[in-house]
Amino acid sequence: MKTKKDRIWNYNAEIEGENGCEGVVRKILAYTDELMVVENHFTKGAVGALHYHPHTQITYVVSGQFEFTIGDEKKIVNPGDSMLKKDGIPHGCVCLEEGVLLDIFSPMREDFIGKA
């Protein structure tokens, strides 16, 4: 099933994943106009290309290991770590060990809805 805006109960096992970039499967878990939660499953070596957008984003590392670039800084992050990416700041990552990232966006990413 595709996640619908303002749906209260969203069961992960019922949500269809969609291919993001190569090696990444994205699942939109829940969203409103103001907020969106997205689960991203990365295979080892997958690249989240350097980009920016007009949303504030917090990323939580659920599993795996990633090398993130945010602005001019590059760091390795592990499960339990999180990063704040303010709107307009370039950011991207490389997956060093297969894993899952949980992204929270404010406001929601309208560009993801056509792909949800």
All heavy atoms as an XYZ file, in Angstrom:
912
protein
N       0.835     -1.171      0.000
C       0.000      0.000      0.000
C       0.885      1.242      0.000
O       2.013      1.210      0.468
C      -0.924     -0.048      1.213
C      -0.657      0.989      2.270
S      -1.710      0.871      3.691
C      -0.456      1.109      4.906
N       0.349      2.319     -0.523
C       1.032      3.604     -0.485
C       0.546      4.361      0.734
O      -0.636      4.336      1.065
C       0.747      4.402     -1.748
C       1.367      3.774     -2.973
C       1.151      4.622     -4.186
C       1.799      3.953     -5.379
N       1.699      4.736     -6.569
N       1.451      5.042      1.381
C       1.094      5.837      2.545
C       0.291      7.045      2.092
O       0.608      7.677      1.091
C       2.363      6.293      3.284
O       3.139      5.144      3.584
C       2.032      7.032      4.551
N      -0.737      7.376      2.848
C      -1.580      8.525      2.533
C      -1.388      9.604      3.590
O      -1.175      9.308      4.761
C      -3.051      8.111      2.476
C      -3.338      7.182      1.326
C      -4.795      6.865      1.220
C      -5.010      5.929      0.042
N      -6.367      5.451     -0.034
N      -1.492     10.833      3.134
C      -1.343     11.974      4.035
C      -2.360     11.890      5.171
O      -3.512     11.545      4.955
C      -1.513     13.283      3.264
C      -1.280     14.507      4.132
C      -1.180     15.756      3.308
C      -2.540     16.256      2.948
N      -2.523     17.599      2.353
N      -1.889     12.189      6.359
C      -2.702     12.260      7.576
C      -3.236     10.910      8.065
O      -4.064     10.872      8.968
C      -3.877     13.244      7.414
C      -3.405     14.671      7.175
O      -2.415     15.079      7.817
O      -4.018     15.373      6.352
N      -2.764      9.803      7.486
C      -3.188      8.482      7.968
C      -2.590      8.277      9.361
O      -1.407      8.464      9.572
C      -2.719      7.378      7.029
C      -3.141      5.991      7.535
C      -2.697      4.882      6.620
N      -3.619      4.817      5.496
C      -3.274      4.383      4.280
N      -2.047      4.004      4.044
N      -4.163      4.350      3.320
N      -3.406      7.894     10.315
C      -2.967      7.748     11.701
C      -2.150      6.480     11.910
O      -1.083      6.506     12.508
C      -4.176      7.793     12.659
C      -4.804      9.193     12.602
C      -3.758      7.439     14.092
C      -6.121      9.324     13.321
N      -2.643      5.346     11.432
C      -1.959      4.070     11.638
C      -1.263      3.671     10.342
O      -1.896      3.522      9.302
C      -2.949      2.984     12.041
C      -3.699      3.336     13.285
C      -4.975      3.811     13.357
C      -3.236      3.269     14.619
N      -5.332      4.032     14.662
C      -4.269      3.702     15.462
C      -2.029      2.875     15.204
C      -4.155      3.765     16.841
C      -1.912      2.939     16.578
C      -2.957      3.374     17.383
N       0.053      3.461     10.413
C       0.849      3.104      9.244
C       1.734      1.921      9.619
O       2.658      2.069     10.420
C       1.712      4.289      8.814
C       0.865      5.483      8.433
O       0.322      5.537      7.349
N       0.708      6.431      9.340
N       1.446      0.762      9.046
C       2.181     -0.455      9.381
C       3.285     -0.696      8.358
O       3.018     -0.889      7.173
C       1.215     -1.646      9.450
C       0.182     -1.459     10.526
C      -1.103     -1.008     10.209
C       0.495     -1.690     11.856
C      -2.054     -0.817     11.209
C      -0.448     -1.498     12.858
C      -1.717     -1.065     12.521
O      -2.650     -0.864     13.512
N       4.523     -0.704      8.827
C       5.684     -0.809      7.956
C       5.584     -1.992      7.002
O       5.893     -1.880      5.818
C       6.963     -0.897      8.801
C       8.207     -0.676      7.979
O       8.416     -1.344      6.979
N       9.035      0.247      8.403
N       5.143     -3.136      7.488
C       5.076     -4.346      6.661
C       4.104     -4.191      5.491
O       4.207     -4.922      4.501
C       4.678     -5.542      7.515
N       3.193     -3.239      5.572
C       2.196     -3.038      4.518
C       2.581     -1.920      3.543
O       1.911     -1.723      2.533
C       0.841     -2.707      5.143
C       0.286     -3.827      5.990
C      -1.000     -3.440      6.711
O      -1.475     -2.297      6.561
O      -1.522     -4.295      7.451
N       3.642     -1.198      3.839
C       4.038     -0.057      3.009
C       4.999     -0.520      1.921
O       6.007     -1.170      2.197
C       4.690      1.047      3.869
C       3.679      1.574      4.886
C       5.214      2.179      2.989
C       4.261      2.488      5.928
N       4.674     -0.177      0.684
C       5.509     -0.535     -0.452
C       6.753      0.347     -0.484
O       6.670      1.557     -0.313
C       4.744     -0.316     -1.755
C       3.524     -1.183     -1.922
C       2.702     -0.791     -3.132
O       3.198     -0.047     -4.000
O       1.544     -1.218     -3.198
N       7.886     -0.282     -0.727
C       9.114      0.472     -0.929
C       9.211      0.899     -2.385
O       8.610      0.303     -3.266
N       9.943      1.951     -2.619
C      10.166      2.442     -3.978
C      11.648      2.653     -4.176
O      12.349      3.083     -3.251
C       9.417      3.760     -4.166
C      10.223      4.721     -4.910
C       9.429      5.480     -5.938
O       8.264      5.210     -6.155
O      10.027      6.373     -6.491
N      12.141      2.354     -5.363
C      13.551      2.575     -5.640
C      13.834      4.066     -5.677
O      13.171      4.807     -6.394
C      13.957      1.934     -6.967
C      13.950      0.431     -6.883
O      14.242     -0.132     -5.828
N      13.617     -0.230     -7.961
N      14.790      4.470     -4.848
C      15.262      5.851     -4.877
C      16.401      5.883     -5.879
O      16.223      5.514     -7.034
N      17.591      6.197     -5.446
C      18.747      6.088     -6.316
C      19.218      4.633     -6.295
O      18.687      3.813     -5.546
C      19.838      7.052     -5.869
S      20.305      6.895     -4.141
N      20.215      4.295     -7.086
C      20.687      2.916     -7.168
C      21.137      2.411     -5.798
O      21.916      3.065     -5.110
C      21.843      2.806     -8.165
C      22.280      1.377     -8.400
C      23.317      1.266     -9.496
O      23.408      2.169    -10.346
O      24.039      0.261     -9.481
N      20.581      1.266     -5.386
C      20.954      0.668     -4.112
C      20.182      1.192     -2.920
O      20.504      0.861     -1.784
N      19.146      2.022     -3.164
C      18.366      2.598     -2.069
C      16.872      2.352     -2.305
O      16.352      2.648     -3.380
C      18.603      4.124     -1.930
C      17.784      4.687     -0.768
C      20.081      4.428     -1.741
N      16.212      1.797     -1.288
C      14.758      1.631     -1.326
C      14.164      2.551     -0.267
O      14.572      2.524      0.895
C      14.347      0.159     -1.062
C      12.834      0.045     -0.946
C      14.872     -0.735     -2.172
N      13.208      3.377     -0.689
C      12.592      4.385      0.173
C      11.173      3.957      0.541
O      10.418      3.502     -0.306
C      12.549      5.709     -0.583
C      11.780      6.795      0.121
C      11.542      8.018     -0.754
N      12.773      8.518     -1.321
C      12.901      8.974     -2.563
N      11.887      8.975     -3.398
N      14.051      9.438     -2.986
N      10.839      4.139      1.828
C       9.470      3.899      2.291
C       8.998      5.145      3.026
O       9.612      5.559      4.014
C       9.423      2.706      3.257
C       9.697      1.379      2.618
C       9.742      0.283      3.654
C       8.490     -0.524      3.605
N       8.515     -1.668      4.536
N       7.922      5.748      2.535
C       7.336      6.893      3.237
C       6.449      6.309      4.330
O       5.453      5.653      4.042
C       6.555      7.804      2.283
C       7.522      8.389      1.249
C       5.836      8.900      3.065
C       6.856      9.184      0.164
N       6.823      6.543      5.584
C       6.131      5.909      6.699
C       4.890      6.673      7.143
O       3.875      6.057      7.458
C       7.083      5.732      7.878
C       8.347      4.912      7.592
C       9.169      4.778      8.857
C       8.005      3.554      7.011
N       4.963      7.989      7.202
C       3.830      8.814      7.626
C       4.131     10.261      7.249
O       5.294     10.660      7.207
C       3.596      8.700      9.130
N       3.052     11.029      6.975
C       3.281     12.447      6.703
C       2.021     13.284      6.821
O       0.901     12.791      6.698
C       3.938     12.652      5.338
C       3.072     12.374      4.134
C       2.441     13.409      3.458
C       2.904     11.085      3.654
C       1.658     13.166      2.334
C       2.131     10.831      2.533
C       1.518     11.872      1.875
O       0.744     11.626      0.767
N       2.275     14.546      7.116
C       1.271     15.608      7.083
C       1.877     16.705      6.217
O       3.002     16.553      5.724
C       0.989     16.178      8.488
O       2.171     16.842      8.948
C       0.607     15.096      9.479
N       1.196     17.822      6.061
C       1.790     18.928      5.306
C       3.052     19.441      5.979
O       3.974     19.897      5.312
C       0.787     20.081      5.169
C      -0.322     19.774      4.176
O      -0.114     18.945      3.264
O      -1.409     20.361      4.329
N       3.098     19.356      7.304
C       4.192     19.946      8.073
C       5.365     19.015      8.346
O       6.442     19.468      8.709
C       3.676     20.439      9.433
C       2.581     21.469      9.367
C       1.190     20.858      9.181
O       1.001     19.654      9.441
O       0.284     21.592      8.754
N       5.176     17.695      8.210
C       6.183     16.745      8.672
C       6.110     15.451      7.875
O       5.023     15.024      7.484
C       5.917     16.451     10.156
C       6.967     15.742     10.979
C       8.242     16.558     11.071
C       6.414     15.488     12.382
N       7.274     14.827      7.649
C       7.315     13.551      6.920
C       8.411     12.679      7.507
O       9.498     13.167      7.829
C       7.596     13.801      5.438
C       7.753     12.541      4.602
S       8.073     12.911      2.859
C       6.394     12.954      2.235
N       8.124     11.373      7.628
C       9.110     10.395      8.100
C       9.324      9.376      6.981
O       8.365      8.791      6.466
C       8.648      9.684      9.389
C       9.674      8.664      9.836
C       8.402     10.699     10.494
N      10.593      9.170      6.623
C      10.954      8.293      5.512
C      12.046      7.329      5.964
O      13.038      7.737      6.580
C      11.459      9.118      4.305
C      11.873      8.216      3.152
C      10.417     10.125      3.858
N      11.856      6.035      5.640
C      12.845      5.002      5.948
C      13.577      4.669      4.649
O      12.937      4.393      3.627
C      12.109      3.778      6.483
C      12.981      2.655      6.939
C      12.133      1.514      7.470
O      11.634      0.720      6.633
O      11.951      1.425      8.692
N      14.915      4.706      4.691
C      15.732      4.443      3.510
C      16.634      3.241      3.772
O      17.444      3.267      4.702
C      16.604      5.658      3.183
C      15.779      6.863      2.833
O      15.203      6.933      1.770
N      15.694      7.820      3.745
N      16.503      2.210      2.933
C      17.317      1.001      3.049
C      18.436      1.073      2.018
O      18.160      1.137      0.816
C      16.452     -0.236      2.797
C      15.386     -0.417      3.827
N      15.465     -1.379      4.791
C      14.234      0.265      4.057
C      14.396     -1.305      5.570
N      13.637     -0.302      5.147
N      19.689      1.079      2.488
C      20.861      1.201      1.622
C      21.623     -0.121      1.525
O      21.835     -0.782      2.548
C      21.845      2.227      2.209
C      21.499      3.660      1.969
C      20.473      4.269      2.673
C      22.217      4.421      1.056
C      20.164      5.608      2.477
C      21.916      5.759      0.857
C      20.892      6.358      1.566
N      22.062     -0.469      0.321
C      23.004     -1.561      0.162
C      24.413     -0.979      0.296
O      24.619      0.234      0.102
C      22.869     -2.240     -1.216
O      23.089     -1.269     -2.232
C      21.496     -2.875     -1.387
N      25.368     -1.820      0.646
C      26.759     -1.362      0.783
C      27.221     -0.733     -0.531
O      26.991     -1.282     -1.608
C      27.661     -2.542      1.151
C      29.086     -2.147      1.390
C      29.916     -3.314      1.860
C      31.343     -2.868      2.124
N      32.147     -3.943      2.686
N      27.824      0.434     -0.430
C      28.337      1.142     -1.597
C      27.360      2.099     -2.239
O      27.748      2.900     -3.094
N      26.088      2.044     -1.854
C      25.100      2.961     -2.434
C      25.440      4.397     -2.047
O      25.946      4.661     -0.952
C      23.690      2.602     -1.961
N      25.151      5.301     -2.959
C      25.490      6.714     -2.759
C      24.230      7.561     -2.768
O      23.424      7.482     -3.701
C      26.441      7.203     -3.879
C      26.706      8.706     -3.757
C      27.737      6.415     -3.859
N      24.062      8.345     -1.719
C      23.055      9.394     -1.700
C      23.766     10.639     -2.207
O      24.537     11.259     -1.466
N      23.587     10.967     -3.492
C      24.338     12.044     -4.134
C      24.208     13.363     -3.369
O      23.170     13.650     -2.761
C      23.860     12.228     -5.564
N      25.260     14.160     -3.417
C      25.266     15.479     -2.790
C      24.130     16.306     -3.390
O      23.996     16.396     -4.614
C      26.616     16.147     -3.036
C      27.026     17.273     -2.111
C      27.113     16.784     -0.670
C      28.360     17.846     -2.544
N      23.281     16.877     -2.526
C      22.129     17.660     -2.965
C      21.709     18.597     -1.835
O      22.245     18.537     -0.743
C      20.961     16.729     -3.332
C      20.405     16.006     -2.143
N      21.041     14.945     -1.546
C      19.270     16.198     -1.431
C      20.329     14.527     -0.518
N      19.240     15.277     -0.421
N      20.737     19.438     -2.114
C      20.131     20.281     -1.082
C      18.688     20.524     -1.464
O      18.282     20.297     -2.598
C      20.908     21.590     -0.888
C      20.935     22.479     -2.092
C      19.974     23.464     -2.277
C      21.930     22.341     -3.054
C      19.993     24.283     -3.393
C      21.958     23.150     -4.173
C      20.989     24.123     -4.333
O      21.009     24.923     -5.440
N      17.899     20.962     -0.488
C      16.478     21.198     -0.705
C      15.979     22.192      0.330
O      16.655     22.439      1.335
C      15.686     19.893     -0.637
C      16.109     18.982      0.476
N      15.809     19.212      1.802
C      16.846     17.849      0.448
C      16.339     18.250      2.537
N      16.979     17.409      1.759
N      14.782     22.755      0.110
C      14.249     23.762      1.037
C      13.487     23.148      2.212
O      12.398     23.571      2.540
C      13.327     24.588      0.142
C      12.790     23.578     -0.826
C      13.953     22.633     -1.086
N      14.048     22.128      2.825
C      13.430     21.465      3.975
C      14.491     21.304      5.055
O      15.656     21.084      4.748
C      12.943     20.051      3.611
C      12.101     20.005      2.392
N      12.638     19.922      1.126
C      10.763     20.027      2.237
C      11.663     19.903      0.238
N      10.509     19.970      0.889
N      14.088     21.378      6.298
C      14.979     20.980      7.384
C      14.850     19.473      7.499
O      13.753     18.928      7.411
C      14.580     21.674      8.703
O      14.738     23.084      8.527
C      15.448     21.201      9.854
N      15.985     18.797      7.671
C      15.998     17.336      7.703
C      16.835     16.852      8.877
O      17.929     17.341      9.112
C      16.586     16.801      6.398
C      16.746     15.304      6.325
C      17.354     14.866      4.999
O      17.534     15.666      4.088
N      17.676     13.595      4.904
N      16.291     15.882      9.590
C      17.058     15.182     10.621
C      17.147     13.733     10.172
O      16.142     13.135      9.772
C      16.394     15.276     12.003
C      16.424     16.722     12.488
C      17.092     14.346     13.002
C      15.669     16.966     13.774
N      18.348     13.174     10.206
C      18.564     11.779      9.831
C      19.062     11.021     11.049
O      19.990     11.468     11.732
C      19.594     11.665      8.694
O      19.093     12.349      7.544
C      19.883     10.205      8.343
N      18.439      9.867     11.301
C      18.816      8.971     12.402
C      19.319      7.673     11.780
O      18.661      7.098     10.902
C      17.605      8.706     13.297
C      17.881      7.717     14.402
C      18.546      8.111     15.556
C      17.486      6.392     14.280
C      18.809      7.198     16.569
C      17.740      5.483     15.290
C      18.409      5.892     16.431
O      18.666      4.991     17.429
N      20.495      7.212     12.228
C      21.060      5.976     11.715
C      20.478      4.806     12.518
O      20.776      4.645     13.697
C      22.603      5.972     11.811
C      23.168      4.676     11.225
C      23.199      7.193     11.122
N      19.643      4.013     11.857
C      19.023      2.847     12.494
C      20.013      1.690     12.510
O      20.182      1.010     13.528
C      17.735      2.434     11.750
C      17.134      1.171     12.355
C      16.725      3.576     11.768
N      20.684      1.460     11.381
C      21.656      0.377     11.281
C      22.665      0.710     10.191
O      22.452      1.614      9.381
C      20.952     -0.952     10.979
O      20.297     -0.899      9.728
N      23.775     -0.023     10.176
C      24.807      0.173      9.161
C      25.811      1.241      9.553
O      25.860      1.694     10.698
N      26.624      1.610      8.573
C      27.614      2.670      8.768
C      27.646      3.505      7.495
O      27.613      2.961      6.386
C      28.991      2.081      9.046
C      30.033      3.141      9.365
C      31.378      2.530      9.687
O      31.989      1.886      8.835
N      31.844      2.719     10.919
N      27.735      4.833      7.660
C      27.668      5.756      6.537
C      28.726      6.840      6.683
O      29.047      7.255      7.792
C      26.289      6.436      6.483
C      25.154      5.486      6.260
C      24.607      4.762      7.309
C      24.637      5.303      4.986
C      23.569      3.880      7.109
C      23.596      4.415      4.769
C      23.056      3.698      5.829
N      29.230      7.305      5.549
C      30.076      8.495      5.534
C      29.205      9.615      4.985
O      28.728      9.540      3.851
C      31.293      8.287      4.639
C      32.182      9.527      4.603
C      33.381      9.329      3.705
O      33.180      9.390      2.470
O      34.484      9.105      4.229
N      28.963     10.619      5.814
C      28.116     11.749      5.433
C      28.940     12.990      5.182
O      29.929     13.249      5.878
C      27.120     12.077      6.558
C      25.766     11.479      6.341
C      25.475     10.218      6.804
C      24.784     12.182      5.655
C      24.231      9.658      6.601
C      23.529     11.627      5.443
C      23.248     10.368      5.918
N      28.517     13.756      4.198
C      29.029     15.095      3.959
C      27.872     16.044      4.212
O      26.784     15.863      3.650
C      29.535     15.253      2.511
O      30.571     14.314      2.282
C      30.038     16.669      2.269
N      28.095     17.024      5.073
C      27.102     18.069      5.325
C      27.863     19.387      5.266
O      28.763     19.622      6.077
C      26.407     17.907      6.695
C      25.723     16.539      6.777
C      25.406     19.036      6.918
C      25.144     16.213      8.150
N      27.513     20.217      4.292
C      28.266     21.448      4.087
C      29.703     21.085      3.722
O      29.941     20.293      2.816
N      30.657     21.614      4.479
C      32.079     21.352      4.216
C      32.657     20.244      5.091
O      33.853     19.988      5.034
C      32.895     22.635      4.451
C      32.531     23.731      3.460
O      32.135     23.394      2.322
O      32.635     24.919      3.824
N      31.817     19.592      5.905
C      32.304     18.556      6.821
C      31.954     17.158      6.337
O      30.880     16.932      5.786
C      31.685     18.738      8.206
C      32.208     19.933      8.972
C      31.699     19.918     10.390
O      32.327     19.240     11.225
O      30.656     20.545     10.630
N      32.861     16.220      6.584
C      32.644     14.821      6.245
C      32.939     14.003      7.496
O      33.991     14.159      8.111
C      33.582     14.418      5.112
C      33.324     13.048      4.543
C      34.272     12.728      3.400
C      33.840     13.499      2.168
N      34.507     13.022      0.948
N      31.978     13.118      7.880
C      32.149     12.293      9.083
C      31.518     10.927      8.874
O      30.575     10.775      8.103
C      31.521     12.954     10.294
C      32.159     14.289     10.645
C      31.780     14.761     12.015
C      32.415     16.109     12.245
N      33.364     16.142     13.284
N      32.014      9.942      9.621
C      31.434      8.596      9.615
C      30.462      8.492     10.784
O      30.766      8.921     11.902
C      32.542      7.533      9.708
C      33.363      7.582      8.419
C      31.941      6.147      9.938
C      34.515      6.627      8.350
N      29.270      7.943     10.491
C      28.227      7.799     11.512
C      27.786      6.339     11.605
O      27.895      5.577     10.647
C      27.023      8.720     11.227
C      27.427     10.187     11.348
C      26.420      8.440      9.856
N      27.298      5.980     12.791
C      26.932      4.611     13.128
C      25.545      4.578     13.770
O      24.977      5.625     14.082
C      27.971      4.046     14.095
C      29.336      3.933     13.445
O      29.555      3.060     12.620
N      30.252      4.828     13.809
N      25.007      3.362     14.035
C      23.680      3.266     14.648
C      23.561      4.117     15.916
O      24.465      4.139     16.755
C      23.549      1.777     14.969
C      24.376      1.110     13.906
C      25.563      2.038     13.733
N      22.454      4.846     15.997
C      22.197      5.718     17.139
C      22.617      7.154     16.906
O      22.188      8.054     17.634
N      23.445      7.398     15.892
C      23.876      8.761     15.585
C      22.793      9.477     14.781
O      21.979      8.842     14.110
C      25.178      8.754     14.770
C      26.358      8.188     15.545
O      26.313      8.176     16.796
O      27.326      7.746     14.898
N      22.794     10.796     14.849
C      21.843     11.580     14.061
C      22.509     12.847     13.565
O      23.510     13.300     14.116
C      20.586     11.900     14.879
O      20.916     12.630     16.026
N      21.936     13.411     12.499
C      22.480     14.607     11.878
C      21.365     15.584     11.566
O      20.277     15.165     11.172
C      23.177     14.250     10.549
C      24.433     13.450     10.736
S      24.541     11.857      9.892
C      23.006     11.083     10.015
N      21.647     16.867     11.725
C      20.715     17.932     11.369
C      21.204     18.561     10.067
O      22.372     18.953      9.966
C      20.671     18.994     12.473
C      19.902     20.271     12.141
C      18.427     19.972     11.928
C      20.091     21.299     13.243
N      20.302     18.636      9.093
C      20.627     19.256      7.808
C      19.622     20.366      7.580
O      18.454     20.104      7.294
C      20.567     18.202      6.702
C      21.599     17.104      6.915
C      21.342     15.950      5.999
C      21.153     14.724      6.846
N      20.622     13.594      6.155
N      20.073     21.594      7.741
C      19.174     22.738      7.558
C      18.918     22.973      6.080
O      19.707     22.574      5.224
C      19.767     23.976      8.220
C      19.812     23.838      9.729
C      20.138     25.156     10.381
C      20.059     24.998     11.892
N      20.217     26.267     12.572
N      17.788     23.617      5.795
C      17.412     23.863      4.409
C      18.500     24.626      3.669
O      19.119     25.530      4.207
C      16.060     24.582      4.331
C      16.053     25.926      5.033
O      16.620     26.034      6.134
O      15.482     26.867      4.467
N      18.743     24.184      2.441
C      19.711     24.841      1.578
C      21.150     24.399      1.771
O      22.017     24.830      1.010
N      21.448     23.548      2.750
C      22.822     23.085      3.005
C      23.071     21.801      2.213
O      22.340     20.821      2.369
C      23.067     22.820      4.512
C      22.786     24.075      5.336
C      24.478     22.298      4.751
C      23.678     25.250      5.048
N      24.110     21.769      1.363
C      24.404     20.553      0.603
C      24.749     19.384      1.535
O      25.465     19.564      2.526
C      25.615     20.929     -0.249
C      25.638     22.424     -0.262
C      25.027     22.854      1.037
N      24.242     18.192      1.186
C      24.533     17.001      1.981
C      24.388     15.754      1.109
O      23.691     15.773      0.094
C      23.605     16.906      3.206
C      22.161     16.931      2.876
N      21.458     18.106      2.671
C      21.262     15.934      2.687
C      20.195     17.831      2.391
N      20.047     16.504      2.381
N      25.052     14.691      1.524
C      24.998     13.420      0.814
C      25.719     12.369      1.626
O      26.321     12.667      2.662
N      25.663     11.118      1.170
C      26.304     10.045      1.930
C      26.743      8.898      1.037
O      26.298      8.768     -0.103
C      25.377      9.529      3.025
S      23.949      8.602      2.420
N      27.617      8.069      1.604
C      28.032      6.808      1.008
C      27.798      5.750      2.073
O      28.188      5.927      3.234
C      29.518      6.829      0.606
C      29.950      5.461      0.092
C      29.787      7.909     -0.422
N      27.157      4.654      1.698
C      26.895      3.568      2.633
C      28.124      2.671      2.723
O      28.519      2.043      1.738
C      25.676      2.773      2.179
S      25.265      1.427      3.293
N      28.738      2.618      3.906
C      29.938      1.802      4.123
C      29.591      0.380      4.538
O      30.326     -0.557      4.235
C      30.827      2.456      5.188
C      31.251      3.899      4.888
C      32.057      4.457      6.063
C      32.039      3.979      3.585
N      28.487      0.220      5.272
C      27.956     -1.092      5.664
C      26.452     -1.033      5.483
O      25.814     -0.091      5.950
C      28.258     -1.395      7.138
C      29.707     -1.612      7.462
C      29.927     -1.856      8.958
O      28.965     -2.141      9.682
O      31.077     -1.728      9.386
N      25.871     -2.034      4.829
C      24.426     -2.052      4.562
C      23.658     -1.569      5.775
O      23.966     -1.958      6.912
C      23.980     -3.469      4.216
C      22.520     -3.584      3.888
C      22.120     -4.976      3.428
O      22.995     -5.721      2.944
O      20.931     -5.303      3.544
N      22.663     -0.721      5.549
C      21.943     -0.181      6.693
C      20.693      0.590      6.336
O      20.291      0.675      5.176
N      20.100      1.159      7.383
C      18.834      1.886      7.276
C      18.988      3.265      7.910
O      19.513      3.394      9.022
C      17.694      1.111      7.979
C      16.398      1.908      7.963
C      17.497     -0.260      7.333
N      18.508      4.278      7.192
C      18.447      5.644      7.706
C      16.993      6.053      7.831
O      16.167      5.738      6.965
C      19.143      6.622      6.754
C      20.624      6.409      6.509
C      21.132      7.392      5.454
C      21.415      6.545      7.796
N      16.672      6.759      8.900
C      15.340      7.300      9.103
C      15.439      8.816      8.952
O      16.184      9.467      9.686
C      14.828      6.935     10.498
C      13.361      7.231     10.761
C      12.482      6.328      9.912
C      13.047      7.042     12.227
N      14.720      9.361      7.971
C      14.742     10.799      7.703
C      13.431     11.430      8.141
O      12.350     10.911      7.862
C      14.916     11.072      6.208
C      16.331     10.820      5.728
O      17.271     11.019      6.509
O      16.490     10.438      4.555
N      13.552     12.587      8.793
C      12.392     13.387      9.189
C      12.538     14.733      8.487
O      13.594     15.376      8.596
C      12.318     13.560     10.715
C      12.144     12.190     11.381
C      11.165     14.468     11.111
C      13.287     11.801     12.225
N      11.514     15.126      7.748
C      11.539     16.371      6.989
C      10.464     17.326      7.480
O       9.350     16.907      7.787
C      11.250     16.106      5.502
C      12.259     15.267      4.804
C      12.038     13.912      4.627
C      13.424     15.819      4.298
C      12.945     13.116      3.962
C      14.353     15.032      3.641
C      14.114     13.675      3.465
N      10.802     18.623      7.497
C       9.831     19.656      7.781
C      10.075     20.806      6.809
O      11.192     21.331      6.757
C       9.967     20.157      9.217
O       9.048     21.212      9.445
N       9.080     21.196      6.009
C       7.799     20.521      5.831
C       7.994     19.232      5.044
O       9.113     18.873      4.677
C       6.985     21.542      5.039
C       8.000     22.312      4.244
C       9.222     22.371      5.132
N       6.909     18.535      4.742
C       6.981     17.281      4.004
C       7.561     17.496      2.608
O       7.553     18.604      2.091
C       5.598     16.630      3.915
C       4.561     17.480      3.190
S       4.503     17.248      1.423
C       3.231     16.074      1.278
N       8.111     16.424      2.030
C       8.704     16.469      0.695
C       7.634     16.162     -0.346
O       7.329     15.010     -0.615
C       9.832     15.441      0.581
C      11.049     15.674      1.444
C      11.980     16.720      0.882
N      12.421     16.465     -0.467
C      13.612     15.966     -0.791
N      14.486     15.651      0.144
N      13.934     15.778     -2.059
N       7.084     17.197     -0.943
C       6.068     16.996     -1.977
C       6.626     16.218     -3.154
O       5.901     15.460     -3.802
C       5.508     18.338     -2.435
C       4.634     18.995     -1.384
C       3.973     20.259     -1.889
O       3.877     20.446     -3.126
O       3.543     21.061     -1.052
N       7.918     16.383     -3.436
C       8.517     15.671     -4.567
C       8.567     14.164     -4.345
O       8.722     13.409     -5.300
C       9.918     16.223     -4.876
C      10.865     16.193     -3.694
O      10.432     16.500     -2.555
O      12.041     15.865     -3.885
N       8.427     13.686     -3.106
C       8.401     12.246     -2.840
C       7.016     11.633     -3.043
O       6.889     10.433     -3.223
C       8.829     11.959     -1.401
C      10.309     12.060     -1.146
C      11.200     12.474     -2.102
C      10.789     11.741      0.105
C      12.562     12.569     -1.846
C      12.153     11.819      0.380
C      13.035     12.245     -0.589
N       5.977     12.415     -2.994
C       4.614     11.890     -2.998
C       4.274     11.198     -4.310
O       3.656     10.144     -4.302
C       3.580     13.011     -2.703
C       3.840     13.576     -1.322
C       2.153     12.474     -2.795
C       3.974     12.552     -0.229
N       4.711     11.719     -5.425
C       4.445     11.067     -6.692
C       5.143      9.733     -6.802
O       4.810      8.898     -7.614
N       6.158      9.497     -5.909
C       6.930      8.263     -5.941
C       6.569      7.350     -4.783
O       7.162      6.309     -4.619
C       8.423      8.606     -5.864
C       8.904      9.417     -7.028
C      10.375      9.702     -6.888
C      10.903     10.459     -8.084
N      12.328     10.609     -8.060
N       5.622      7.762     -3.947
C       5.301      6.970     -2.754
C       4.458      5.767     -3.096
O       3.781      5.741     -4.081
C       4.568      7.832     -1.732
